[in-house]
Amino acid sequence: MKTRITGHDLKALGFTQGKWMKEAITYINDNKLEGEEIETYLEQFKSPDPIALHKTPIDFSINIKAENEEEKDNVDKVINSMQTLMKTPTLVDGAIMPDACPAGPDGTIPVGGVAVAKNAIHPGMHSADICCSVMLTDFGKGDPKAILDAAHANTHFGPGGRDRDSQFRFPKELLDAFESNYFLNDGNMLQIARSHLGTQGDGNHFLFVGKSKKTGNTMMVTHHGSRGPGARLYTKGMKIAERFRKELSPETNKQNAWIPFETEEGKSYWDALQIIRDWTKTNHEVLHNSVAESLEIAIENRYWNEHNFVFKDGDLFYHAKGATPLDAKFMPDITGPRLIPLNMSEPVLIVEGNTTKTNLGFAPHGAGRNVSRTQHRKSKTGSTMQIFKEETRGLDIRFFSKEIDIAELPSAYKNAQNVRNQMEEYGLGKVIDEVMPYGCIMAGDWQKNAPWKIRREKGNNSKRKTR
């Protein structure tokens, strides 16, 4: 009597256990396969040979230079990290911008980096803040203070979302899109997508009001990403990418794992990214529209661009981790020039430009940092209020949490003029107008009075009293 094949037999032949194994064992035994018949049948389940890292880094363009010792350390770290990154087997080209700064361990794409992959999407190269972007609305001769006041009353910074009474209407076409996608169709995702609509988060996200240098018109610019929905999609994407990394290229760094585009997961993830892009654009629009409606003023112009996303051109996927797309092929809904903010005391640059071999169709997304937020805080001496007044003199600067965040003041960023000079030197877009600053709103140091922190401090005080 012929012995039945078991999973132990297949493992002994060098196969790794998986969902396929139970079905294969049943097929072999039901069809009484033997010897070469078994080997021929099992060929389809053999794991491909691991995809090796590039032996040497793929060449990439360096559109940045150090202006002082502090910047030299930053640039060296960025270049070293890019060299490790460019050994990732899917990558075919790359570039770094003048605002580049490290964003994680060696081999992590830096902020201000572009990495071009063939037929692969790397969730770690767009990070959790998917579609971080900027939108500008031209309010004509509207009063800047009135616009900033109305915006302050309508926006929402900090953690979490809006309560039911203050939520914006969630468009049906967006709801249908979420429900149609494997990655986005779950209850928690939809709940967060509703409550986070019309919110801006924290960190370097802002709402800026100023006047056009060219026309004198008052303009509002918002900067934020996809909030909770984008963060949840990123987490799901990284899990799928890690599964593929283990199968296809275990040598690849975990943060550089990828989803092959030609797979079902790859196409579904690409579609999910486009839906999150639509959500983020709507997130900007509801805030801008609310200002126009509350002041009953007309909108004269509007345009936007993301600067933290994945852009597709044929079988190439351009991962822009903090880089502004210049090339119209990257933006299907292009309606105007691009926006590059620098810091709260500097103008928002309105730019246009052409694709070159070295810029790959991108420009910087801002001024970038030379040191981390924590390092910057430690470097400042004097009272917080004194530092704030010195760096924001003449501007209407507000923090939504009513707590100043020193790590978002102008000195926390690279020298704006140096960035502009390097944009010109390396052909990274031409400035065609500037939004001169009147004021802005940011989240501020919301953690200082966060409920969890107050509860912890109360608990510590109670323990001290009982001792």
Secondary structure, DSSP 8 states (H G I E B T S, - for coil): ------HHHHHHTT----HHHHHHHHHHHHTT--HHHHHHHHGGG---------SS----EE----SSHHHHHHHHHHHHHHHHHTTSTTEEEEEEEEEEE--SSTTS--EEEEEEEESEE-GGGT-SSTTEEEEEEE-TT--HHHHHHHHHHH---SSS---GGG-----HHHHHHHHT-TTT-SHHHHHHHHHTTT---STT-EEEEEEETTT--EEEEEEE--HHHHHHHHHHHHHHHHHHHHHH-TTS-GGG--EETTSHHHHHHHHHHHHHHHHHHHHHHHHHHHHHHHHT----EEEEEEEEEEEEETTEEEEEESEEE-SGGG-TT--S-EEE---TTS-EEEEE----TTTTTEEE-S---SS-HHHHHHH--S-HHHHHHHHSTTSEEEETTSS--GGGSGGGS--HHHHHHHHHHHT--EEEEEEEEEEEEE--SGGGG-HHHHHHHHHHHHHHHH-
